[in-house]
Amino acid sequence: MKPPVFDYVSPATLEEAIQALSAPDDGDVKVLAGGQSLVPLLNLRLSQPGLIVDINGLDELTGITEEAGYLTVGALVRQREAELSDVVRTACPLLHEAIPLIGHTAIRNRGTVGGSIAHADPAAELPTVAACLDAELVARGPGGERTIPAADFFTGFFTTALAEDEILTAVRVRSVGPATGAAYEEVARRHGDFAMAGVAAQVRLDGDTVAEARIAISGVDLAPVRATKAEAALAGRTVDDSILDEAADAAVADLSPSSDLHGSAAYRKHVAGVLIRKAVAAAAARAREAR
Ligand SMILES: Cc1cc2nc3c(=O)[nH]c(=O)nc-3n(C[C@H](O)[C@H](O)[C@H](O)COP(=O)(O)OP(=O)(O)OC[C@H]3O[C@@H](n4cnc5c(N)ncnc54)[C@H](O)[C@@H]3O)c2cc1C
């Protein structure tokens, strides 16, 4: 299929892009980043914008920096660039672990970090990482810049707190310190497919006990789910099989996924529990190595 007819602009600055998004005459207006989700939606005519604002020329949205204990990734950074970045690997091992699970290399060459987060697919890896790490999502609109905590950003199924005339400009997370490990585990029918369920976990140890555990689950609700009860079950404990079971049971008890062609609700809950055990065990093992 071919996309519907639309107008197209390629602004040279962020200000121009925001002005274009605010233009009242063009009906639905869409930002184009890597196009790996938007272009299929256009071709299937599931999205029929009157205007496309191509942000690929905006250098302000590129770059990966680490400063004052925070990693900042520009919204337009290609997923492949972040995957290969040493700064990302050391400052945010969870992001480094998660990115290779997105589609295939060709897709990650074009797909952007910000595009995946703005798209807010409940099965996607990067929104789950953002929820797990309490990422700060930096947005710019006609009223200026604002920072949205991940907990407030993902508001529903493919829905975010971004206003129609706002652009996500960057993603910011706290850099990890010592004795911290991370893992991302998921189940997909084939490599590169969207996951049926996935778990992002980051564990910081104090000696042998868990000083802080962060866990988020994908594919089990309309948006990524933070497993706060499992995090609490792990805090101050030494990670062993019985604690992993306790944490997984605590997380799964609160989940009510829906059934679809890919798996029943009961199966998704089961998979989520298994993935929590695997991801937390792997993150804790890596944290022990990083002491
Ligand atoms: C075959 C295939 C397999 C895939 N597998 C996976 C997978 O396993 N996991 C996964 O997570 N993704 C997967 N994807 C999607 C891919 O990761 C996309 O890159 C991502 O979802 C969107 O990023 P993008 O830069 O391509 O955004 P686009 O497609 O350009 O945009 C997506 C949406 O976000 C909005 N948007 C983009 N950037 C901004 C911004 N800066 N500010 C405001 N709004 C913005 C757009 O308007 C649009 O609504 C797959 C895609 C394909 C084609």
The ligand as a MOL file (V3000), in Angstrom:
LIG
                    3D

  0  0  0     0  0            999 V3000
M  V30 BEGIN CTAB
M  V30 COUNTS 53 58 0 0 0
M  V30 BEGIN ATOM
M  V30 1 C 10.2340 -4.9690 11.1780 0
M  V30 2 C 10.2630 -4.0730 12.3960 0
M  V30 3 C 10.5310 -4.6340 13.6390 0
M  V30 4 C 10.5500 -3.8260 14.7710 0
M  V30 5 N 10.8040 -4.4250 15.9810 0
M  V30 6 C 10.8180 -3.6640 17.0870 0
M  V30 7 C 11.0750 -4.2450 18.3660 0
M  V30 8 O 11.3190 -5.4490 18.5050 0
M  V30 9 N 11.0670 -3.4150 19.4440 0
M  V30 10 C 10.8050 -2.0730 19.3300 0
M  V30 11 O 10.7980 -1.3820 20.3460 0
M  V30 12 N 10.5730 -1.4980 18.1360 0
M  V30 13 C 10.5730 -2.2450 17.0220 0
M  V30 14 N 10.3280 -1.6570 15.8140 0
M  V30 15 C 10.0420 -0.1990 15.7710 0
M  V30 16 C 11.3370 0.5990 15.7410 0
M  V30 17 O 12.0950 0.4490 16.8950 0
M  V30 18 C 11.0870 2.1170 15.6200 0
M  V30 19 O 12.3440 2.6470 15.3940 0
M  V30 20 C 10.5010 2.8680 16.7820 0
M  V30 21 O 9.3150 2.2840 17.2710 0
M  V30 22 C 10.1320 4.2970 16.3720 0
M  V30 23 O 11.2760 5.0430 16.1850 0
M  V30 24 P 11.4660 5.9240 14.8930 0
M  V30 25 O 12.6190 6.8160 15.1580 0
M  V30 26 O 11.5420 5.0420 13.7090 0
M  V30 27 O 10.1390 6.8250 14.9210 0
M  V30 28 P 9.0820 7.1660 13.7900 0
M  V30 29 O 8.5790 5.9250 13.1430 0
M  V30 30 O 9.6030 8.2260 12.9070 0
M  V30 31 O 7.9410 7.8040 14.7170 0
M  V30 32 C 7.1710 6.9790 15.5680 0
M  V30 33 C 6.1370 7.8570 16.3000 0
M  V30 34 O 6.7730 8.7000 17.2560 0
M  V30 35 C 6.5960 10.0930 16.9350 0
M  V30 36 N 7.9030 10.7320 17.1580 0
M  V30 37 C 9.1080 10.2870 16.7280 0
M  V30 38 N 10.0900 11.0550 17.2160 0
M  V30 39 C 9.4980 12.0150 17.9730 0
M  V30 40 C 9.9970 13.0990 18.7400 0
M  V30 41 N 11.3100 13.3400 18.8600 0
M  V30 42 N 9.1040 13.8830 19.3980 0
M  V30 43 C 7.7700 13.6470 19.3030 0
M  V30 44 N 7.2450 12.6130 18.6000 0
M  V30 45 C 8.1000 11.8080 17.9370 0
M  V30 46 C 6.1500 10.1090 15.4700 0
M  V30 47 O 5.3410 11.2250 15.1880 0
M  V30 48 C 5.3740 8.8050 15.3720 0
M  V30 49 O 4.0810 8.9870 15.8850 0
M  V30 50 C 10.3200 -2.4250 14.6600 0
M  V30 51 C 10.0820 -1.8530 13.4050 0
M  V30 52 C 10.0490 -2.6540 12.2760 0
M  V30 53 C 9.7960 -2.0200 10.9400 0
M  V30 END ATOM
M  V30 BEGIN BOND
M  V30 1 1 1 2
M  V30 2 1 2 3
M  V30 3 2 2 52
M  V30 4 2 3 4
M  V30 5 1 4 5
M  V30 6 1 4 50
M  V30 7 2 5 6
M  V30 8 1 6 7
M  V30 9 1 6 13
M  V30 10 2 7 8
M  V30 11 1 7 9
M  V30 12 1 9 10
M  V30 13 2 10 11
M  V30 14 1 10 12
M  V30 15 2 12 13
M  V30 16 1 13 14
M  V30 17 1 14 15
M  V30 18 1 14 50
M  V30 19 1 15 16
M  V30 20 1 16 17
M  V30 21 1 16 18
M  V30 22 1 18 19
M  V30 23 1 18 20
M  V30 24 1 20 21
M  V30 25 1 20 22
M  V30 26 1 22 23
M  V30 27 1 23 24
M  V30 28 2 24 25
M  V30 29 1 24 26
M  V30 30 1 24 27
M  V30 31 1 27 28
M  V30 32 2 28 29
M  V30 33 1 28 30
M  V30 34 1 28 31
M  V30 35 1 31 32
M  V30 36 1 32 33
M  V30 37 1 33 34
M  V30 38 1 33 48
M  V30 39 1 34 35
M  V30 40 1 35 36
M  V30 41 1 35 46
M  V30 42 1 36 37
M  V30 43 1 36 45
M  V30 44 2 37 38
M  V30 45 1 38 39
M  V30 46 1 39 40
M  V30 47 2 39 45
M  V30 48 1 40 41
M  V30 49 2 40 42
M  V30 50 1 42 43
M  V30 51 2 43 44
M  V30 52 1 44 45
M  V30 53 1 46 47
M  V30 54 1 46 48
M  V30 55 1 48 49
M  V30 56 2 50 51
M  V30 57 1 51 52
M  V30 58 1 52 53
M  V30 END BOND
M  V30 END CTAB
M  END
